[in-house]
Structures are given as C-alpha cells and as structure tokens.
Amino acid sequence: MKNTTMDRKTFLANTTKIAVGAAVGVAGLNAVAGEKNMKVTAWPWPYASLDAEAARLKAHHLYWTDKDCASGVFGALVELLAEKTPDPWANMPMEVMLFGRGGGNGWGTLCGAVNGAAAVISLVATKADSGKLINEVWGWAATEKFPTDAANQASIDGKYVDKKFEGALPQSISGSVICHASVSQWCNVAGKKVADVERKERCARLAGDLAAKTVEVLNAHFASTFTSTYVRNAYAAQCLTCHGPSVKNNVMTEMNCEPCHGDPHNSPEPVEEHGFGTPSEFKLDQNYPNPFNPTTTIRFSIPAQQKVSLEIYDITGQMVKKLVDGELLSAGTFTAEWNGKDVLGSSVASGTYFARLTTDNFMRTIKLNMVK
C-alpha cells in the first residue's frame, strides 16, 4: 500500500464528505425500510356506525371554525370515524375538501355540503353502491326545506357550540344541488344578503343537516337496511326522453333543467287573481270540477310574494303541462285552468293526473281525474 501524507485541511474536508455520505446512506436505508413497512389501507375504507346528531353538531362547529361547508361535512364524519377506527381515518386531513367552499372556491357551482357528503360516501362504499347512496343524499338535498326543522330545533335547544344566531331561521327549497340556486333562493325568501350572518348560519345548519343525513344513509347501507327513495326529477326525466341516450344523446342530468334553460315547449296558461284579501298560509285547493272533461280549475293561495310554479304530471311522474312557469306572484289567491292538453297541444288520455304547486319554501300535490 502506498503511504501518503495528508495535511489537516485536506483531512477535515475528506472526513466531512464521508460523514455526509454516511448520513445520506443511513437516511436512504431508513426510507427504504419505511417503504417496505408502510401500511396501505385498501379502498373502500372501513366504516363504523355513527351518531347522526353528533355529526350534525360537529359539522356546524367545523363550519364556524374556518372549515366552511365542504370540509365541515367531510371533516365531521372523518373525525367521528377516527374516534372509532384511528387507522386509517386519523391520517385523513379534512382540509382536502376546502376547495368545495362556496360551491367550489366561491364559484357557486356544486354545493359544498353535498360535495363533502359524496366524498365520504365514495371513500367507504364501492363504486357500484356509492351512486345510489349519493343520489339519495343529493335528491334529499334538492327537495328538503333548509335549514330543516331539526337544524332549527337544535338552535332553539341551545345545542350548537357556536351561537352566531339563535332561534329558527327561514326555510327554502332550492330544487337543486347548485350552490348559487340554493343560497340565492334562501336569500330571497329570508330577505338577507350573502354576507349576512344569518346566511352564514343557514349554511352552517345546512352542513349539519347534510352530515346527519349522510350518516343515516351510510348506517342503513352497512346494516343492510337501506331502501332507496330517490326518484329522478320529473322535469329532467321528461327532457331526457328526447335529449337522453335513446334519441339525441347530448345530455346527462338528474336536475330540473328549467331554472337555467327555461321551457322551450311550454305556453303557460293565464293566471287570474281573486280579491279575497291576504291569505294567512299557503294553500292548494282541490281542483273543480273533479272528475273533469276537458277543463278544470285549480285554486291556490300564497301569503307573501313568491316565485310560483304549478305543474301537471301523469301517473308515471312525467310532466304533462306547466300551468304557472316560475312566475313571481304577490300575496293573494289565484286560479289557473288546465284544458286537458299537454305541452305539445295534444289532448291527454283519460286517467289520473297530479297538480303540484311549488314556491320558494312550499310544495304540495293534489290528484286530478280526467274522464271522457
């Protein structure tokens, strides 16, 4: 072996290189070992039965602690599941759903609360099962009054940790899972602005509602007691008879198309107002005459200015005719006539039909009988 002489400076420089190399080597070995021992939880992730009311209160609290709607619903269920099954739920950051706030970073598209609900469902249910479970939750969100009676009662009973607004809030039915439609409908009904604390509290309670509903649906699914009640919106079903896969095949939807696209086939019948004073409540009277042929009259009352729709459906749930097409009507009593014809002007067959009155926060249906 060749003898070499090394000065102090060279010695220190070389030993530093050796030390760094050794450190990197050890870190690399540790990383490899860690990867070999890493536990990966297979999808779908495990689910344990939860308390729906606990989910309601937790989602409401998370909304007010800077998690907003999407992360509020998602985080409520993740935290409750982490208490029962820490691995893997304790490793899931709820902040992954922050993008969903305000309908997607304030874009007003898909409601953050239904977005968060669907994310949890998609984590714990197979693809084959998740579709029907999401439809159940989203269909409920489109047709329920929000905040629900349960959400308002939780405030009255003092159950919420964050008491930004106490007592019952006005309710509205959005008819959609779109954030803009849901929030704007409520603001119109309540006479509030988007920035008002009442509107924010409304969305906090809605987040609680969606968290509770999601727990109810998932509990039933994993207990093998879930029965779907979801039915595709009748207006959307009618649109898809032409625009769906059997004909034009250019639309996929479960929502009512009319709020955004209008009804190109419909010519609403004139509505007549009657001077009976200001009604004290919503009302949809039985049509007269009934049975009828070919014309019948439908009377309804609204106690305050509302956007009103009055639609006729057949026994299969297909829309036949829209008598009142989302008109903004003042408080009063009104009548509309149906001449027994569909949107294309063709006379309908004898049978049972349904008239449905929908306003910002009211929905009711009556049965009609056409005889010839």
Phi, psi and omega in degrees: 000138182280129177279133178231150177254130184238126178285170187297319182298314180293320180300313180296320180297316182290320180292329176296317178299318181296318181296316179297316180299319179296319180297315179298320180297315178297317179298320180295319178296320178297320180297316179297317179297320180297318179298322181293328182266000184295133178261124179250123180276124181291146175274142000284151181287158183291147178236142176234142181304134184240168177268117184298320181290326175297320178295320178302308184292323180291318180296319177300316180294316180296324177304315184277353178251041170073018175260346177062205190278307185295308178291333178297312179291311180301312183294326179300314181287323178297315181295319179294321178291326179295330177294328182264325182225080184306321177258112019254358194295330180293344181265003181263112178283125179295338183296348177300338181260009180300332180301336186283352182299143178061035180072030180099081179053035177083014180275350177072024181270240183295129178308131182299325182295316179288332177296312179297321178298314182295327180295317178295315179303317182292337178282328188253347183244151176294163179300322180297325182271328188297326182301313181290328179289318177295318178300322180297314181290315182291321177298320176296318181296330182279341188241354182271154173281129179235141353297150181289168176302322180296321180293317178294321181294326178298325177289315179302323181277000177072029185276337182285138177291318183263110185258070180285327176210127184252145180103181182285144175253154174303155182242153177211156175250118185280329185071012186202161172256015177276130182303313183301314180296316183295311183290315182296319177302314182294317179301321179294318181291316185276345184070034182241165178257161182302324184279352183291148181296329178297321179293318179295319177295324176301316180288330175295317179291324177297320177301317177298318178301314183291324177296315180296317180296319180298319177298316179302315181293316181292320177302315180294319181300313183281348173265003181060032178242005183289130173233122183291135174246001184289134175230130180304140178309132185298322180294317178297319179300320179294317179300321184288345176297332176255319187268354180279190187295339183282342182231266186283329177056046181236012181217139166235123179198155171241357186259160173297124183280335191300319182303327180263324189251351184072182179243101184289347184259351194257140171238096185301149177281151178295141179256133181252132179263142182243139184277068180257016184083183181273119180296153179267349182204165174290145180204137172234109184279160174294138180295157178217137352288164177206113006295165184217161175190116357258357188241143176221158181245138180239126181249141178215158181229143175228135185277351180207164180303129184215156169274121192241138171232139176228116189234150176252132179236152175270183187293340179270357181092005177280136177290133181258315184202142174254112183278324176232122192254071176062035181283145175273108184248144176283167177303137180161185178246134187227159172230147175226145179253142171244127183268014178075023179241154180270187184295339180265002178086009179268142178291138181275163180280163174299149178150192181264135177228167181229138174252128181240124176261128179229131174235191180300327183217033180208143176211132178209152183229142173235159181260137180239147179236116177265127178234145178229000000 
